[in-house]
Amino acid sequence: MMTNNQAANQTVDSVTAINALENFSGQRDDDGIVTVTIDQSKRKMNVIGDSFTESFATIVDSFINDDSATGLILTSAKETFVVGADIDQLNQIKTAQQAFALTEELKGSLRTLEMSGKPVVAAMTGNALGGGLELALACHYRIAIDTPKTKLGLPEVKLGLLPGGGGTQRLPRLVGIQMALELMTQGKELRPAAAKDIGLIDATVTDRADMLRQAKDWIQNNPSAQQPWDKKGFKIPGGDSKHPKVVPIFSIAPAMANQKSHGNYPAITHIMSCVFEGCLVDIDTGLEIESRYFAACVLSAESKNMINTLWTQLNSIKKGQSRPQGFERTTTKKVGILGAGMMGAGIAYVTAKAGIDVVLLDTEIANAEKGKAYSVNILDKAISRKRATEEKKQVFLERITPTVSYDDLADCDLIIEAVFENREIKAKCTQQSEAVIPSTAVYASNTSTLPITGLAKASTRPNQFIGLHFFSPVDKMPLVEIIMGEQTDDATLAKAFDYVVQIGKTPIVVNDSHGFYTSRVFGTYVSEGIAMLGEGVHPRSIEVAGMKTGMPMPPLALQDEVSLSLALHVSEQQQADMVAEGKPIVVRPSYEILKTLVNEHGREGKKNGKGFYDYPTEGDKHLWPELVNLYSPKSEQLSQQDLVDRLMFIQANESAKCYEENVVRSVADTNIGSIFGWGFAPQHGGTLQFINAMGVSVFVERSRELAAKYGKRFEPAQILLDMAVKGEAFSDD
């Protein structure tokens, strides 16, 4: 029998071992319950990396070997719990063996912990994502503080990965195979209440003190806790992979996944394979199966592309890579928005959501009120889903002041003009605003195509005139394209950049030109699809090829969404500008088709129910039957590979031209702008990463093939020819 002194010494050794670790602290109460608090001092949020795995192994060993420790609570000192793995670490992996070893090391500790025979509780202070949730899944009981910002999920698929810390095995054993597949293949993130409803977590609380109290109560009531899957006779909820009710899921799920992803995301298939195979065997074998598929994901081209852009480059943008140095951070307090249409109303919503006062101005008060009502509708939906309250809604709406008077802009520090794409109207708005706004205020236009330098001619202070191009719908689209006019100064850019970050959007910075970056390159995608139609490619083949690329919508359907009449107007405006500037007129191959459909057939797009598609009041949209009569499909159709390559290469090559012409200022801005701006196939990591991954020389060779068959527009940009000779790739380093 152990003496009291021996037990006391072990207690001191255990807590001392934990407190000796960097970023972890341990406390023991009178009942022997050890609370381990994770607090990585050099990070805003806790992540799982090299040092974490080693330290966690020490914590597990010291806890298990401490006979006086009756239970363990894992929690965080931060407002979040653990937000996932250190993705930068994954970038360093070169072999399957390295990837396998990386995930097996942490899983070994997690498995040891859950089989210790002592109760372990995850007390989650906020977000538990990816590896953070997998850490919690290896605990016997899970509690989360229920806040509107808290998210729980396994979103690894969004970076071309799968949950490699046991998620593909523990999740289906907790919530059933069908629900687990849905959560992991879609990367869904749940609020605590929803997570509790499906059995992902066991309890929700309102504050930290209550959470720790409940955790200790549970430990005392469950002194010999076991995971369900370690108990004799355990069965997966709803059945294992060979259960008659589950077999159809694995028959249908791959087809459904392919219908959405078109085979562009191998991680989805790997997740389904992990679950199918792992749920036919014991948990330990299943965990090893997961590690092997995890290695396959880490080494895939898709994952490397997505991590490079959606992690590394996105973080560099968020850290202010494109923000000019030497200017103090500014906080925007009041924004005047000119035009209360769909764009203006959306900008008003996201601005007020950030706690900024808004003056929403239109020519008629009814229009301004209607613009404010846009926020009302969004807030009412949030209330119905219990994500907001009536009280918070009223506080929110008090920030938005509808008006028809320019005098109400007098104390705004930022003006955003969001009126119709007409130079005269925009010029009048500029002059009326500048007559009343402070001399320090920044004036921004939300134009998507008209050059900022030209619009700034109506301003008496063009150095404070800038473009802020939002995307529709504003409340959902994450990007804002900041456009520098020829006279825009860096102080104005810094203020605009800070505002975009303040409202929770991702800013990219571009220089002035026709269509800037996003509209210019996006236009090549839809234009190429329309050009194919004129060449005799069957419209259905065009749309299938569009989906095969990984783009969010095929080109003809997407043009309908944007509006055929708007595209025609923009094209004619640009042609007029070229004439005025004495430049040769460049007309896209889609122009004549747009003109025919809009002017001769009144087909303006989805907005009037008639575009390339018909939009019946009842039933699904469908391609307009007359298209094949107007543009007869040729008997011999082009190969799908040629169609896919045309749609992708035209975008990538135009992006390279933008980079060459200094329209875009960085590789990161170019790649992120393409994915967040118009949905360029994310699995390729952006337009320039598409070229990098293929190899510049290979891209040049294929571009020349396409140019020979389909036109000079596919001739590779000069910068690509130069890079191919030098063996270079696009990089901001």
C-alpha positions in Angstrom: 0.0 0.0 0.0 1.2 3.5 -0.8 1.9 5.9 2.1 0.5 9.4 2.2 3.9 10.8 1.7 4.4 8.8 -1.4 1.0 9.9 -2.8 1.9 13.5 -2.0 5.2 13.3 -3.7 3.5 11.9 -6.8 1.0 14.7 -6.7 3.7 17.3 -6.7 5.6 15.5 -9.5 2.5 15.4 -11.7 1.5 19.0 -11.4 5.1 20.1 -11.6 5.6 18.2 -14.8 2.6 20.0 -16.4 3.6 23.4 -15.1 7.1 22.9 -16.4 5.7 22.8 -19.9 5.6 25.9 -22.1 2.0 27.0 -22.9 0.4 24.6 -20.4 -0.5 25.0 -16.7 -1.9 22.5 -14.3 -4.0 22.7 -11.1 -5.2 20.0 -8.8 -8.2 20.4 -6.5 -8.9 18.6 -3.2 -10.7 15.8 -5.0 -7.7 15.0 -7.1 -9.1 16.5 -10.3 -6.4 18.0 -12.5 -7.3 20.9 -14.7 -4.9 21.5 -17.6 -5.2 24.9 -19.2 -3.8 25.5 -22.7 -2.5 28.9 -23.4 0.0 29.4 -26.2 1.6 32.7 -25.3 2.9 33.5 -28.8 -0.4 32.9 -30.6 -3.8 34.5 -30.5 -5.4 31.0 -30.7 -4.2 27.6 -29.6 -3.1 25.2 -32.4 -1.7 21.7 -32.5 1.9 21.6 -33.7 5.3 19.9 -32.9 5.7 21.2 -29.3 2.0 20.7 -28.6 2.2 17.0 -29.4 5.3 16.4 -27.3 3.9 18.4 -24.4 0.6 16.6 -24.6 2.4 13.2 -24.4 4.0 14.4 -21.2 0.7 15.5 -19.8 -1.0 12.2 -20.6 1.9 10.2 -19.0 2.0 12.3 -15.9 -1.7 12.1 -15.4 -2.0 8.3 -15.9 1.0 7.6 -13.7 -0.3 9.8 -10.9 -2.4 7.5 -8.7 -3.8 10.4 -6.8 -5.2 12.1 -10.0 -8.8 11.1 -10.2 -9.8 12.9 -13.4 -8.6 15.4 -16.0 -10.2 18.6 -17.4 -8.7 20.0 -20.6 -9.6 23.7 -21.2 -8.2 26.9 -22.6 -7.2 30.3 -21.2 -8.3 31.9 -24.4 -11.8 32.7 -25.8 -11.3 29.8 -28.2 -10.4 26.2 -27.3 -8.0 24.8 -30.0 -8.6 25.9 -33.6 -6.8 23.0 -35.4 -3.4 21.9 -36.5 -0.5 24.1 -37.3 -0.9 24.1 -41.1 2.5 25.6 -41.7 3.9 22.4 -40.3 2.1 20.4 -43.0 3.9 22.4 -45.7 7.2 20.9 -44.6 6.1 17.3 -45.1 7.8 15.7 -48.1 7.0 12.0 -47.7 4.1 9.7 -46.8 6.1 8.3 -44.0 6.5 11.8 -42.4 2.7 12.5 -42.7 1.9 9.1 -41.3 4.3 9.5 -38.3 3.0 13.1 -37.6 -0.6 12.0 -37.1 0.2 8.7 -35.4 2.2 10.4 -32.7 -0.7 12.6 -31.4 -3.2 9.8 -31.9 -1.1 7.5 -29.7 -1.4 10.0 -26.8 -5.1 10.5 -27.4 -5.8 6.8 -27.4 -3.8 6.3 -24.3 -5.7 9.0 -22.6 -9.2 7.7 -23.5 -8.2 4.2 -22.3 -6.7 5.3 -19.0 -9.7 4.3 -17.0 -9.9 7.8 -15.5 -12.5 10.3 -16.6 -11.4 13.1 -19.0 -13.5 16.1 -19.9 -13.0 18.7 -22.6 -14.2 22.1 -21.4 -14.4 24.2 -24.5 -14.2 27.9 -24.1 -15.0 28.7 -27.7 -14.1 27.4 -31.2 -13.0 23.8 -31.4 -12.1 23.1 -35.0 -10.2 20.4 -36.8 -7.6 18.9 -34.5 -9.1 20.9 -31.6 -12.4 19.1 -31.9 -10.5 15.8 -32.4 -8.8 16.4 -29.1 -12.2 16.9 -27.5 -13.6 13.7 -29.2 -10.9 11.7 -27.4 -12.3 12.9 -24.1 -15.1 11.0 -22.4 -17.3 14.1 -21.9 -17.5 17.4 -23.9 -18.9 20.7 -22.6 -18.9 24.0 -24.6 -19.7 27.6 -23.7 -22.7 28.5 -25.9 -21.9 31.8 -27.5 -23.0 33.1 -31.0 -19.4 33.0 -32.2 -18.5 29.5 -31.1 -18.1 27.0 -33.9 -17.4 23.2 -33.6 -16.4 21.2 -36.7 -13.9 19.3 -38.8 -13.3 21.7 -41.8 -10.1 20.0 -43.0 -11.7 19.2 -46.4 -11.6 22.9 -47.2 -7.8 22.7 -47.4 -7.9 19.4 -49.3 -7.2 17.4 -46.1 -9.1 15.0 -43.9 -9.3 14.9 -40.1 -6.1 13.1 -39.2 -6.4 13.1 -35.4 -9.0 10.4 -35.1 -12.0 12.4 -36.4 -13.0 10.0 -39.2 -13.3 7.2 -36.6 -14.6 8.7 -33.5 -17.2 11.0 -35.1 -19.2 8.2 -36.8 -19.0 6.1 -33.7 -20.6 9.1 -31.8 -23.2 10.5 -34.2 -23.6 7.8 -36.9 -22.1 7.3 -40.3 -24.5 9.4 -42.3 -24.2 12.5 -40.1 -20.4 12.1 -39.8 -20.0 12.0 -43.6 -22.1 15.1 -44.0 -20.1 17.0 -41.5 -16.7 16.0 -42.7 -17.2 16.0 -46.5 -18.8 19.4 -46.4 -16.6 20.8 -43.6 -19.7 22.0 -41.7 -19.2 24.0 -38.5 -21.9 23.8 -35.9 -23.0 26.0 -33.1 -22.9 24.4 -29.6 -26.7 23.8 -29.4 -26.8 22.1 -32.7 -23.7 20.0 -31.8 -25.4 18.9 -28.6 -28.6 18.0 -30.5 -26.7 15.4 -32.6 -24.6 14.1 -29.7 -21.3 15.6 -30.8 -21.0 17.3 -27.4 -22.7 16.4 -24.1 -23.6 19.8 -22.6 -23.7 23.5 -23.1 -23.1 26.2 -20.5 -23.3 30.0 -20.3 -19.9 30.7 -18.6 -16.5 29.3 -17.7 -17.3 28.9 -14.0 -20.4 26.8 -14.6 -18.5 24.8 -17.2 -15.7 23.8 -14.8 -18.2 23.1 -12.1 -20.2 20.7 -14.3 -17.0 19.1 -15.5 -15.9 18.3 -12.0 -19.4 17.0 -11.1 -19.3 14.7 -14.1 -15.9 13.4 -13.2 -16.9 12.6 -9.6 -20.0 10.8 -10.9 -18.1 8.8 -13.5 -14.9 7.6 -11.8 -14.2 4.8 -14.3 -15.2 6.4 -17.6 -14.9 4.6 -20.9 -15.5 5.6 -24.4 -18.6 4.0 -25.9 -16.5 2.2 -28.5 -14.3 0.6 -25.8 -17.3 -1.0 -24.1 -18.2 -4.6 -24.8 -21.0 -4.9 -27.3 -20.7 -1.4 -28.7 -22.5 -0.8 -32.0 -22.2 2.3 -34.2 -25.4 4.4 -34.0 -27.4 3.5 -37.0 -25.2 0.6 -38.0 -21.7 -0.1 -39.3 -20.6 0.0 -43.0 -22.2 -3.3 -43.8 -25.6 -2.6 -42.0 -28.5 -2.8 -44.5 -29.6 0.7 -43.7 -26.0 2.1 -44.2 -25.0 0.2 -47.4 -27.2 2.5 -49.5 -25.4 5.5 -48.1 -22.1 4.3 -49.5 -23.8 3.5 -52.8 -25.2 7.0 -53.1 -22.7 9.2 -51.3 -19.9 8.9 -53.8 -22.2 9.7 -56.7 -23.6 12.7 -54.8 -20.1 13.9 -53.9 -19.0 13.5 -57.5 -22.0 15.4 -58.7 -20.9 18.4 -56.6 -17.1 18.1 -56.8 -16.7 16.5 -60.2 -13.7 14.6 -58.8 -11.8 17.7 -58.1 -11.3 17.0 -54.4 -9.7 13.7 -53.6 -10.0 14.4 -49.9 -13.8 13.8 -50.1 -13.2 10.3 -51.5 -10.5 9.7 -48.9 -12.9 10.7 -46.1 -15.6 8.3 -47.3 -13.0 5.5 -47.7 -11.8 6.2 -44.1 -15.3 5.9 -42.7 -16.3 2.9 -44.8 -13.2 0.9 -44.0 -12.7 2.1 -40.5 -16.3 1.3 -39.5 -15.8 -2.4 -40.5 -13.0 -2.9 -38.1 -12.0 -2.0 -34.5 -11.2 1.6 -33.5 -7.4 1.0 -33.4 -7.2 -0.4 -36.9 -9.6 2.3 -38.1 -7.2 5.0 -36.7 -4.3 3.5 -38.6 -6.4 3.4 -41.8 -7.1 7.1 -41.3 -3.4 7.9 -41.0 -2.7 6.3 -44.3 -5.4 8.3 -46.1 -4.3 11.4 -44.3 -0.8 11.0 -45.8 -2.4 10.7 -49.3 -4.2 13.9 -48.7 -1.2 15.9 -47.5 0.8 14.9 -50.5 -1.9 15.6 -53.0 -1.5 18.5 -55.5 -5.0 19.8 -54.5 -4.0 20.1 -50.8 -0.7 21.7 -51.6 -2.4 24.3 -53.9 -5.1 25.1 -51.3 -2.8 25.3 -48.3 -0.4 27.5 -50.3 -3.1 30.0 -51.2 -6.0 29.6 -48.7 -3.7 29.4 -45.7 -0.2 30.8 -46.3 -1.1 33.6 -48.8 -4.4 34.5 -47.1 -2.6 34.9 -43.8 -0.1 37.2 -45.3 -2.9 39.4 -46.7 -4.7 39.4 -43.3 -1.4 40.5 -41.6 -1.3 43.5 -43.9 1.1 42.5 -46.6 -0.6 44.9 -49.1 -1.0 47.7 -46.5 1.4 50.6 -46.9 3.8 51.0 -44.0 4.3 54.0 -41.8 0.6 54.8 -41.2 -1.1 54.3 -37.9 -4.2 52.0 -37.8 -7.4 53.9 -38.2 -10.9 53.1 -37.0 -13.8 54.2 -39.2 -16.6 55.6 -37.1 -19.2 56.8 -39.6 -19.8 55.8 -43.3 -22.0 57.6 -45.8 -23.3 55.2 -48.5 -24.7 56.8 -51.7 -27.3 54.6 -53.3 -29.5 52.2 -51.4 -29.9 49.5 -54.1 -28.8 46.0 -53.6 -25.1 46.8 -53.3 -25.6 49.9 -51.2 -27.9 48.1 -48.8 -25.5 45.2 -48.5 -22.6 47.5 -47.7 -24.8 49.3 -45.1 -25.5 45.9 -43.5 -21.9 44.7 -43.2 -20.8 48.2 -42.0 -23.4 48.4 -39.3 -22.7 44.8 -38.3 -19.1 46.0 -37.5 -20.5 48.6 -35.1 -20.0 51.5 -37.5 -22.7 54.2 -37.9 -24.2 54.5 -41.4 -25.9 57.2 -43.4 -27.8 55.5 -46.3 -28.6 58.1 -48.9 -30.8 57.8 -52.0 -32.8 60.1 -54.2 -36.1 59.1 -52.5 -36.6 58.4 -48.9 -38.7 55.3 -49.8 -35.6 53.9 -51.6 -33.4 54.7 -48.6 -35.9 53.0 -46.2 -36.0 50.0 -48.5 -32.3 49.8 -48.4 -32.4 49.7 -44.6 -35.1 47.0 -44.8 -32.5 44.7 -46.3 -30.8 44.6 -42.9 -34.1 44.0 -41.2 -34.7 40.9 -43.4 -31.3 39.5 -42.6 -31.7 40.2 -38.8 -35.2 38.7 -38.8 -33.8 35.5 -40.3 -31.1 35.4 -37.6 -33.7 35.9 -34.9 -35.8 33.0 -36.3 -32.7 30.8 -36.1 -31.9 32.0 -32.5 -28.7 33.7 -33.6 -29.9 37.2 -32.7 -32.5 38.9 -30.5 -35.1 41.6 -31.0 -33.1 43.8 -28.7 -29.9 43.4 -30.6 -31.8 44.0 -33.8 -33.0 47.3 -32.6 -29.5 48.4 -31.5 -28.2 47.3 -34.9 -30.8 49.2 -36.9 -30.3 52.4 -34.9 -26.9 52.6 -36.6 -28.4 53.0 -40.0 -29.9 56.4 -40.9 -31.9 56.6 -44.2 -31.8 60.0 -45.8 -32.1 62.1 -49.0 -30.0 65.0 -47.7 -26.3 65.3 -48.5 -26.0 67.5 -45.4 -26.3 64.3 -43.3 -22.9 63.2 -44.6 -21.2 66.1 -42.8 -19.4 64.1 -40.1 -18.7 60.9 -42.1 -15.1 59.8 -42.3 -15.7 57.5 -45.3 -18.1 57.8 -48.3 -18.9 54.8 -50.4 -20.6 55.6 -53.7 -22.7 52.7 -54.9 -24.9 54.2 -57.7 -25.5 53.1 -61.3 -22.5 52.6 -63.6 -22.8 56.0 -65.2 -20.0 58.5 -65.1 -22.2 61.6 -65.0 -24.3 60.3 -62.1 -21.2 59.3 -60.2 -19.5 62.7 -60.8 -22.6 64.5 -59.5 -22.5 62.4 -56.3 -18.8 63.1 -55.8 -19.3 66.9 -56.1 -22.4 67.0 -53.8 -20.6 64.9 -51.2 -17.3 66.8 -51.2 -19.3 70.0 -50.6 -20.2 68.8 -47.1 -17.8 66.1 -45.9 -14.7 66.8 -43.8 -11.5 67.5 -45.5 -10.0 64.4 -44.0 -12.7 62.0 -45.3 -12.0 59.3 -47.8 -14.2 59.0 -50.9 -14.6 55.6 -52.4 -16.5 54.3 -55.5 -18.0 50.8 -55.6 -17.7 50.7 -59.4 -16.8 47.3 -60.8 -15.5 48.4 -64.2 -15.1 52.2 -64.6 -11.5 53.4 -64.0 -11.0 55.2 -60.7 -8.6 57.7 -62.2 -11.3 58.9 -64.6 -14.0 59.0 -61.8 -11.6 61.0 -59.6 -11.6 63.8 -62.1 -14.8 65.0 -60.6 -13.1 65.3 -57.2 -11.3 68.3 -55.8 -9.0 66.0 -53.8 -8.2 63.0 -56.1 -5.5 61.9 -53.7 -8.3 60.8 -51.3 -10.3 59.1 -54.0 -10.2 55.3 -54.1 -12.1 52.3 -55.3 -13.8 49.8 -53.0 -15.3 47.1 -55.2 -17.6 44.9 -53.1 -19.1 41.7 -54.5 -22.8 40.6 -54.5 -24.3 39.5 -52.2 -22.2 41.7 -49.9 -23.2 40.0 -46.7 -21.8 36.7 -47.9 -19.0 37.5 -50.3 -15.6 37.7 -48.4 -13.6 39.9 -50.7 -13.2 43.7 -51.3 -11.0 44.8 -54.2 -9.3 48.1 -53.3 -8.4 50.1 -56.4 -5.7 52.7 -56.5 -6.2 55.6 -58.9 -3.2 57.3 -60.4 -3.4 60.1 -57.7 -4.6 58.0 -54.8 -2.1 58.4 -52.0 -0.9 55.7 -49.5 -2.6 57.4 -46.5 -5.9 56.9 -48.3 -5.0 53.3 -49.1 -4.1 52.6 -45.5 -7.5 54.0 -44.2 -9.4 52.0 -46.9 -7.5 48.9 -46.0 -8.2 49.3 -42.3 -11.9 49.8 -43.0 -12.1 46.6 -45.0 -10.5 44.6 -42.2 -12.7 46.4 -39.7 -15.9 45.0 -41.4 -14.4 41.5 -41.5 -13.7 41.3 -45.2 -10.5 40.3 -47.0 -8.8 43.2 -48.9 -6.7 42.8 -52.1 -5.1 45.9 -53.5 -4.9 46.5 -57.3 -4.0 49.4 -59.6 -6.3 51.2 -61.9 -7.3 49.8 -65.3 -10.4 48.9 -67.3 -12.2 46.2 -65.3 -9.5 46.3 -62.7 -8.5 42.7 -61.9 -11.5 40.7 -60.8 -14.0 42.0 -63.4 -11.5 41.8 -66.1 -10.5 38.2 -65.6 -14.0 37.0 -64.6 -15.2 38.4 -67.9 -12.9 36.1 -69.8 -14.6 33.0 -68.2 -18.1 33.8 -69.2 -17.0 35.3 -72.5 -15.2 32.1 -73.5 -18.3 30.0 -72.7 -20.4 32.3 -74.8 -17.8 32.2 -77.6 -18.0 28.4 -77.6 -21.8 28.7 -78.2 -21.1 30.8 -81.3 -18.6 28.2 -82.6 -21.3 25.5 -82.6 -20.5 23.8 -79.2 -23.7 22.4 -77.7 -24.8 24.6 -74.8 -25.1 21.6 -72.5 -21.5 20.6 -73.2 -20.4 24.1 -72.4 -22.1 24.0 -69.0 -20.9 20.5 -68.2 -17.3 21.6 -68.9 -17.8 24.6 -66.7 -18.8 22.4 -63.8 -15.9 20.0 -64.5 -13.4 22.9 -64.0 -14.4 23.3 -60.4 -15.9 26.8 -60.9 -19.0 27.4 -58.8 -21.3 27.8 -61.8 -21.0 27.1 -65.5 -20.4 30.2 -67.8 -23.8 30.6 -69.4 -25.7 30.2 -66.1 -23.2 32.6 -64.4 -23.7 35.2 -67.1 -27.5 35.0 -66.5 -26.9 35.7 -62.8 -24.7 38.7 -63.5 -27.1 39.9 -66.3 -26.6 39.9 -70.0 -27.8 43.5 -70.4 -25.2 44.7 -67.8 -22.4 42.8 -69.6 -23.5 44.3 -72.9 -23.6 47.8 -71.3 -20.1 47.4 -69.8 -18.7 46.1 -73.1 -20.1 49.1 -75.1 -18.9 51.5 -72.4 -15.3 50.0 -72.6 -15.4 50.3 -76.4 -16.4 53.9 -76.2 -13.6 54.5 -73.7 -11.1 53.0 -76.1 -12.2 55.3 -78.9 -12.0 58.3 -76.6 -8.5 57.3 -75.5 -7.4 56.7 -79.1 -6.8 53.0 -78.4 -7.7 50.1 -80.8 -11.0 48.6 -80.0 -10.8 45.1 -78.5 -14.1 43.3 -78.7 -14.6 40.0 -76.8 -16.0 37.1 -78.9 -19.2 37.1 -76.7 -20.2 40.7 -77.7 -22.2 39.9 -80.9 -24.1 37.0 -79.1 -24.9 39.2 -76.1 -26.2 42.0 -78.5 -28.4 39.5 -80.3 -29.9 38.0 -77.2 -30.5 41.3 -75.4 -31.5 43.6 -78.3 -33.3 41.1 -80.6 -34.8 38.6 -78.1 -35.2 40.7 -74.9 -33.2 38.1 -72.9 -31.5 40.1 -70.2 -30.7 37.3 -67.7 -32.2 35.9 -64.6 -33.5 39.3 -63.5 -36.2 39.2 -66.2 -36.5 35.4 -66.3 -35.0 35.1 -69.7 -31.3 34.6 -70.5 -29.3 31.7 -71.8 -31.8 29.8 -69.5 -35.5 30.1 -69.0 -36.7 30.6 -65.4 -40.3 29.4 -65.1 -42.3 30.5 -62.1 -42.7 26.8 -61.3 -40.1 24.2 -61.8 -36.3 24.4 -62.3 -34.5 26.6 -64.7 -33.4 25.1 -68.1 -31.4 26.1 -71.1 -33.5 28.1 -73.6 -34.5 25.6 -76.3 -34.0 28.2 -79.0 -30.3 28.5 -78.4 -29.6 25.4 -80.5 -31.6 27.0 -83.3 -29.9 30.3 -83.1 -26.5 28.7 -82.8 -26.7 25.3 -84.3 -24.3 22.7 -82.7 -21.8 21.2 -85.1 -22.0 17.5 -85.8 -18.5 17.0 -84.5 -18.1 18.4 -81.0 -14.9 19.5 -79.3 -13.4 17.2 -76.7 -14.3 18.0 -73.1 -10.7 18.5 -72.2 -10.3 21.2 -74.8 -13.5 22.9 -73.4 -12.2 22.7 -69.8 -8.7 23.9 -70.8 -10.1 26.9 -72.7 -12.2 28.0 -69.7 -9.2 27.7 -67.3 -6.4 28.8 -69.4 -8.1 32.0 -70.6 -8.5 33.1 -66.9 -5.0 32.1 -65.9 -3.4 33.8 -68.9 -5.3 37.0 -68.3 -4.3 37.0 -64.7 -0.6 36.7 -65.7 -1.2 39.7 -68.0 -2.6 41.6 -65.0 0.5 40.7 -63.0 2.8 41.7 -65.9 1.0 45.1 -66.3 1.1 45.7 -62.5 -2.6 45.8 -62.3 -2.3 43.3 -59.4 0.4 44.0 -56.9 1.2 40.6 -55.5 0.9 36.9 -56.2 -1.2 36.5 -53.0 -3.6 39.2 -54.0 -4.0 37.6 -57.4 -4.7 34.1 -56.2 -6.9 35.1 -53.3 -8.8 37.6 -55.5 -9.5 34.9 -58.0 -11.0 32.4 -55.5 -12.8 34.9 -53.2 -13.8 37.3 -56.0 -15.4 35.1 -58.7 -14.9 31.6 -57.4 -11.9 30.4 -59.5 -11.7 26.6 -58.9 -10.3 26.5 -55.3 -8.6 23.1 -55.8 -6.1 24.9 -58.1 -5.2 27.5 -55.4 -5.9 30.5 -57.6 -5.1 31.6 -61.2 -1.3 32.0 -60.8 -1.0 28.9 -58.6 -2.8 27.0 -61.5 0.2 28.0 -63.7 2.8 27.2 -61.0 1.4 23.8 -60.3 1.3 22.9 -64.0 4.7 24.4 -64.6 5.2 27.6 -66.6 6.7 25.8 -69.5 3.9 23.3 -69.8 1.4 26.1 -69.5 3.1 28.0 -72.3 3.1 24.9 -74.6 -0.6 24.1 -74.0 -1.5 27.8 -74.4 0.1 27.9 -77.9 -1.8 24.8 -78.8 -5.1 26.4 -77.8 -4.1 29.7 -79.6 -3.4 27.7 -82.9 -6.9 26.1 -82.7 -9.1 28.8 -81.1 -7.5 32.2 -81.5 -4.8 34.6 -80.5 -6.4 35.4 -77.2 -4.8 32.2 -75.9 -1.2 33.3 -76.8 0.7 33.2 -73.5 1.6 36.5 -71.8 5.1 37.7 -72.4 5.9 37.4 -68.7 5.2 33.6 -69.0 7.5 33.3 -72.0 10.3 35.0 -70.0 9.6 32.9 -66.9 9.6 29.7 -68.9 13.1 30.5 -70.2 14.4 31.2 -66.7 12.6 28.3 -65.1 10.8 30.6 -62.7 7.5 30.4 -60.9 5.2 33.1 -59.4 6.1 34.0 -55.9 6.0 37.0 -53.5 9.3 35.9 -51.9 
